[in-house]
Amino acid sequence: MTFWEFLNAAGVSAIVASVVSGFGGFVSAWIIQRRAEWNSIDQGVDEIVRLGIEYPYLEDDEFCASWDPASRDERLLRYSSYCVFVFNVLERAWRYHDGDRNKIEERIGVKELVLRHQEWWKHPGHPAENIRGYPQGFRKFVKEYLQEG
């Protein structure tokens, strides 16, 4: 075997090893990222439950229906922040599952959350907050639940 033949064989092996290693690294990073997204959604759902236990009025139907975006009442201000958090968690789940309602509903009681907090969604504290704050596909996703009632 000549030097050039040896170098050519070694070079091809190095290139193949680099490509395989790079692909393996990419797949590993993707899996880690997906797992982190999954965990983030689960932590968000756990936080919704925790906040609902700590501040029961946040999940009280009568209180939620009394939403007034002009109010400066501390409980309603907390409720507004809570709703932002709830819909942010729903949006993360919607993104993670590419809008697949069945997959999202396996993890989260979407209909219950959307219907309970619909007054906040329909009448945000700032004009067009939900239009600017969420992607069109997610807004359509929420609207479908509101229409189904």
C-alpha positions as CSV (number, residue, x, y, z in Angstrom):
1,M,0.0,0.0,0.0
2,T,1.4,3.4,-1.0
3,F,1.3,6.4,1.2
4,W,-1.4,8.1,-0.9
5,E,-3.6,4.9,-0.8
6,F,-3.2,4.8,3.0
7,L,-3.9,8.5,3.3
8,N,-7.0,8.2,1.1
9,A,-8.4,5.3,3.1
10,A,-7.7,7.1,6.4
11,G,-9.3,10.3,5.1
12,V,-12.4,8.5,4.0
13,S,-12.6,6.8,7.4
14,A,-12.2,10.1,9.2
15,I,-14.9,11.8,7.1
16,V,-17.3,8.9,7.7
17,A,-16.6,9.0,11.5
18,S,-17.1,12.7,11.6
19,V,-20.4,12.6,9.8
20,V,-21.7,9.8,12.0
21,S,-20.5,11.5,15.1
22,G,-22.1,14.8,14.0
23,F,-25.4,13.2,13.2
24,G,-25.4,11.4,16.6
25,G,-24.7,14.6,18.3
26,F,-27.5,16.3,16.5
27,V,-30.0,13.6,17.4
28,S,-28.9,13.6,21.0
29,A,-29.3,17.4,21.3
30,W,-32.8,17.2,19.6
31,I,-33.9,14.5,22.1
32,I,-32.6,16.5,25.1
33,Q,-34.4,19.6,23.8
34,R,-37.7,17.7,23.3
35,R,-37.4,16.2,26.8
36,A,-36.8,19.7,28.2
37,E,-39.9,21.0,26.4
38,W,-42.0,18.1,27.7
39,N,-40.7,18.8,31.3
40,S,-41.5,22.5,31.0
41,I,-45.1,21.7,30.0
42,D,-45.5,19.3,32.9
43,Q,-44.0,21.8,35.3
44,G,-46.4,24.4,34.0
45,V,-49.4,22.1,34.6
46,D,-48.1,21.4,38.1
47,E,-47.8,25.1,38.8
48,I,-51.4,25.7,37.6
49,V,-52.6,23.1,40.1
50,R,-50.4,24.6,42.8
51,L,-51.6,28.1,42.2
52,G,-55.2,26.9,42.1
53,I,-54.8,25.3,45.6
54,E,-53.0,28.3,47.0
55,Y,-55.5,30.8,45.5
56,P,-58.7,28.9,45.1
57,Y,-60.6,31.9,43.6
58,L,-58.4,31.6,40.5
59,E,-60.3,28.5,39.5
60,D,-63.7,29.6,40.9
61,D,-66.2,29.9,38.0
62,E,-68.1,32.8,39.5
63,F,-64.9,34.8,40.2
64,C,-63.5,34.0,36.7
65,A,-66.8,35.1,35.1
66,S,-66.6,38.4,37.0
67,W,-63.4,39.4,35.2
68,D,-63.2,43.2,34.7
69,P,-60.1,44.3,32.8
70,A,-60.5,47.9,34.2
71,S,-60.3,46.7,37.8
72,R,-57.3,47.4,39.9
73,D,-58.4,44.9,42.6
74,E,-55.4,42.9,43.7
75,R,-57.2,39.6,43.2
76,L,-58.2,40.5,39.7
77,L,-54.6,41.6,38.9
78,R,-53.3,38.3,40.2
79,Y,-56.0,36.5,38.1
80,S,-54.9,38.3,35.0
81,S,-51.3,37.1,35.5
82,Y,-52.5,33.7,36.2
83,C,-54.5,33.6,33.0
84,V,-51.4,34.7,31.0
85,F,-49.5,31.8,32.6
86,V,-52.4,29.3,31.9
87,F,-52.6,30.3,28.2
88,N,-48.8,30.3,27.9
89,V,-48.7,26.7,29.1
90,L,-51.5,25.8,26.7
91,E,-49.5,27.4,23.9
92,R,-46.3,25.5,24.8
93,A,-48.3,22.2,24.7
94,W,-49.9,23.3,21.4
95,R,-46.5,24.0,19.9
96,Y,-45.0,20.8,21.3
97,H,-47.8,18.6,19.8
98,D,-48.1,20.6,16.6
99,G,-51.7,21.6,17.4
100,D,-52.9,18.0,17.7
101,R,-55.9,18.3,20.0
102,N,-56.0,14.7,21.0
103,K,-52.3,14.6,22.1
104,I,-52.7,17.9,24.0
105,E,-55.9,16.7,25.7
106,E,-54.2,13.6,26.9
107,R,-52.0,15.8,29.1
108,I,-54.1,18.9,29.9
109,G,-57.8,19.6,30.5
110,V,-57.8,22.2,27.7
111,K,-61.5,22.6,27.4
112,E,-62.0,23.2,31.1
113,L,-59.2,25.8,31.3
114,V,-60.3,27.7,28.1
115,L,-64.0,27.8,29.1
116,R,-63.3,28.8,32.7
117,H,-61.0,31.6,31.7
118,Q,-62.8,32.7,28.5
119,E,-63.8,36.1,29.9
120,W,-60.2,37.0,30.3
121,W,-59.4,35.7,26.9
122,K,-62.2,37.6,25.2
123,H,-61.6,40.8,27.2
124,P,-57.9,41.1,27.9
125,G,-56.5,43.9,30.1
126,H,-54.8,45.5,27.1
127,P,-56.4,45.9,23.7
128,A,-55.4,43.2,21.2
129,E,-53.2,41.5,23.9
130,N,-54.2,38.0,22.7
131,I,-53.8,39.0,19.0
132,R,-50.2,40.2,19.5
133,G,-49.3,37.8,22.2
134,Y,-50.1,34.5,20.6
135,P,-49.7,33.0,17.1
136,Q,-52.7,32.9,14.8
137,G,-52.8,29.1,14.9
138,F,-53.0,29.0,18.7
139,R,-55.7,31.7,18.7
140,K,-57.7,29.5,16.3
141,F,-57.2,26.5,18.6
142,V,-58.6,28.5,21.5
143,K,-61.5,29.9,19.4
144,E,-62.6,26.3,18.5
145,Y,-63.0,25.5,22.2
146,L,-64.9,28.7,22.8
147,Q,-67.3,27.9,19.9
148,E,-67.9,24.4,21.1
149,G,-68.7,25.6,24.6
